[in-house]
Amino acid sequence: MGRLARSFALFSASFKVLRAHKGLAWFPVLAGVAGLLVAAVFLTPAFFTVHLDADAFRPTAGTYVLLAAFYLVSAFVTIFFNAALISQADVALRGDGGLPGVGAGITAAGRRWPALLGWAGVTATVSVVLRTIEERLGFLGSIVSSLVGLAWRLTTFLVLPVVMLEGAGVKGGVKRSVELFRRTWGENVTGTAGIGLVGFLLTFAGYLVLLGAGFLLGGTATVFVCVGLAIVWTLLIAVFTTTLTGIYQTALYRYAADGVVPGEFASVDFSGAFRAR
């Protein structure tokens, strides 16, 4: 099985799980809604702490505090609902008759909130450091930031499954994720690459349809409608791909940690996709 075919097979297997358990898609939706609420809570008061002069935009110490809090809480919200998704994706993949549920996922993530908050702090800090490198070093910084960021994402890809399914803390979760990454090193980005590619193609196809409709129909009102539909389409694809990634992430964890291929992924050559090195 070639890489492209394997990517599609992993996408299809993840989609099969989502089709059987559509409620898993609620977790990214809830993350988005919670993210908007967090933005309103922190960014609205942050705006009123800024000094607006005729030719200057001067943030105060309070502005920076609110922005830092917003960044941390936003990261926590995203991680919290991703963790909830993983907990219920595992229920769906175990094949013992258990049914995943939104409430059960939120409860499971709630029990692990200290570790999730710690991991949010780590990821937020790493993101700030990488962005600072990129801004300070220009083009070279962009290259360094991209390479380090890629290495970081690969080696920590299984932190959330480890935290949720093994009960590890942040330090133990990172160590365990690196261990599993080394154990199954190979084409272990095939699944996420496949999901990302499908998401890109769906987004691009949707934009082409809307662009064609706008060109044929014409008119200012049509343009606004098409822009609105494009935003909605983008959000739907984001929910779709985020859910599939969580499912795939959980399946990969089960294979890496237990050597067990979930039933929905039985037709995929996991041993070829994730060769031990």
N, C-alpha and C positions, 0 to 999 in steps of 0.2 A: 504494500500500500504506500503510495507516494505521499509527500508532505501535504499537498493540496487536498488530496482525497481524504487523508486522515484528519485534516482540519475540518473539513465538511462533515465527516463522520462524528467527530466530537461535538460539533455544533448541533447536528441532528439528534444525537443522544441527549444533550442538555435540553433541547427543545421538546423532546419527547416527555421528559420529566415535567417541564413547565406546562405542557398541554394537559397532562394528567392531573396537575396540581396548580391550577391557575391562580389560586390564592397567594402563592409565593410572590407574585408581582406586586402585591400590596406593600411589601416592605420598602422598595425604592420609592413608591408613591408617598408613603408616610414620611420617609426621609426628606423628600422634597418639600412637603408641607411644613414639616418641623424646621427645615432649613430657612424657609421664608419667615416663619415666626421668630426664629433666632435673629435673622437679619433685622427685622422690625424692632426687636427688643434692644439690640445693641447699636445698630447704625443710626437709628433716629436720634437718640440722645447724643451720639458721637457728632452728628452734624451740628448740634447746637453748642458744642464745645469749641468749634473752630472759629478763629478770628478771621472775619472776612473784611479785608481792606479793599480800597479801590483797585490796587494793582498787585495784591498779594493774597495768598491762601495759607494761613498760618495755623497749623494744628497745635493744640496745647498738650500738656502732660495727660490730661483727662482723655483727650482724643486717642492718644496712643494706648492708654489702659483699656479703653472700650474696644478698640480695634483688636488688641491682643486677646481680650476675652472673647470677642466675636470669632476670631480665628480658631481658638481652642475649642469653643463650644460647637462651632460648625463641624470641626473635625470629629468631635465626639458623637454628634448626631449621626453623621454619615457612617462612622464605624459601628455605632450601636445598632442601627438597623441592618447593616451588612451582617453583623454577628447574629442578629435575630433570624435573618434569612438563612444563614448557614446552619443554624440549629434545626430549622425546620426542613431544609433541604436534606439534611442527614436523616430525618425521620422518613422522608419520602424515599430516600435511596436504600434504607435498610431492608425494605421489602417484607416487614413482619406484620403488615396490616395496619400499622400506625398511620394516622392522618395528620398532616401538618396543619397548624393553625396560627393565625396572626397573634392571638392572645398568648398562646403558648410560647411563641418566639420572643415576644416582648418580655414575658416573664423570665425566660431563660437568659436573655441578655441582661435583664435587670439584676439577676443574681450575680453576674460577672462585671457589674459596672465599675468597680475600682480598677480592675485590670484593663478594661476598655478605655477608661479615662486616662490611665497611664499610657496606654498605647497611642491614644489621640495626642497626648502631649509630645510623645516621641516623634510621631509622624509630622506633626505641625512644626516641630523644631527642625527636623531634617528638611522639610520643604522651604522653610525660611532661609536656612543655611545655603541650600542649593540655589535659591533665587538670588541671594546676596552674591554668591560666586559668579553667577551669570551676569549680574549688573556691574560688578566691579571689574571683571576681566574681559568684558565684551565678547567678541567672537570666540576666543579661546575658552572663556568662561562658559559659553553655551555648550561647547563640545564636552568640557569636563563635567558640567552639570548633567548633561544628557547621559553620559556614560555611567557616572556614579548613580544617577537616579535609576537607570535601567538595572544596574547591579543590585541596588537596594530593593527595587520592586520584585525582582526575581527571588532573591534570598529570603524575603519576608512575606512571600505570597501566601504561605500557609500559617502565618501567625494567628490569624483569627480562628481558623478551624482548631488549632492547637489550644488556644485559650478557651474556646467554647466547648470542645469535645474532650479535652484532657484536663481542663481546670487549671492550666498553667498560668503563671503571672507573666508580666511583660518580659523580664529577663529570660525566664525559662521558655517562654513562647518563641522569642527570637532565636535562642540557641537550638531549640527543637526544630524550628522551621529551616534553619541553615543545615541541620543534620539531615532532614528529609530531602532538602534540595540536593545535597551531595549524593544521597543514596539513589536518587532518581534523576540524576543529571542527564541531560540529553536534549531531546526536542520537547522539553517540558513547557515551552511557550506556544506549542502548536495549537492547543485549544483556545487560549485567549486570543491568539492571532487570528484564528478562524472566526471567532465570535466578533472580534473587532472588524474584520474584513466584511463580514455579512452586514454588520451595523452600518459601515460606511457605504456599502453598495445600496442598502435600503434607503439610507438618507439621501444619497445622490439621486437615486431613481425618483424618490418623492419630490425632490427639488426640480428635477427635469419636468415632471408632470405639471407641477404648479407653475413653473416658468412658461411652459407651453400654453397652459390655460390662460395665464395672464397676457401672453402675447396675442393669442387668438381673440380673446374677449375684449381686451383693452379697457381703458377707463380708470380713473383714479380710485373709485370704490373697489374695483376688481383687484387692483394692486394691494390695497390694504387687506382685503380678504385673503389674498394669496400669502401675504406676509404672516398674517395670523395663523393660517393653516400650516405654514412652514414651521412656525414656532411650536405648534401643537404636535406636528409630526416629529420634530426633533426630540421633544420631551417623551413621546411614546417610544421612540427607538432607544432613548437613553434608559427608560424603565425596562424595556425588553432585554437589552444587552447586559444591563447590570444584574438582572435576575438570572440570566443564563450564566454569567460569570460566577455568581455565587454558587450555583448548582455544580458547575464544572470544578470550582475550587474545592468543594466538599468531596466530590468524587475522586479528585486527585489526592486529597488528603487520605481518604480511605485506602486507596491503592498504595500510597507511599508508606503509610503507617502500618497497615495490616496486611498488605499484599492481596487485598480483596477488590475485585472489580465489580462494582454495582451492576445489577441485572440489566439496566437500561443501556449500559456501556459494554455489554458482553460482546457485541459485534465489532467493537473497536479494538485494534491491535495495541493495547496499552503497553505491552512489553516492548513493542517497537517504538511507540511514541515517547516512552519514558525509560530509555535504556539506562541501566546503572553504569556509572563510570568509576 
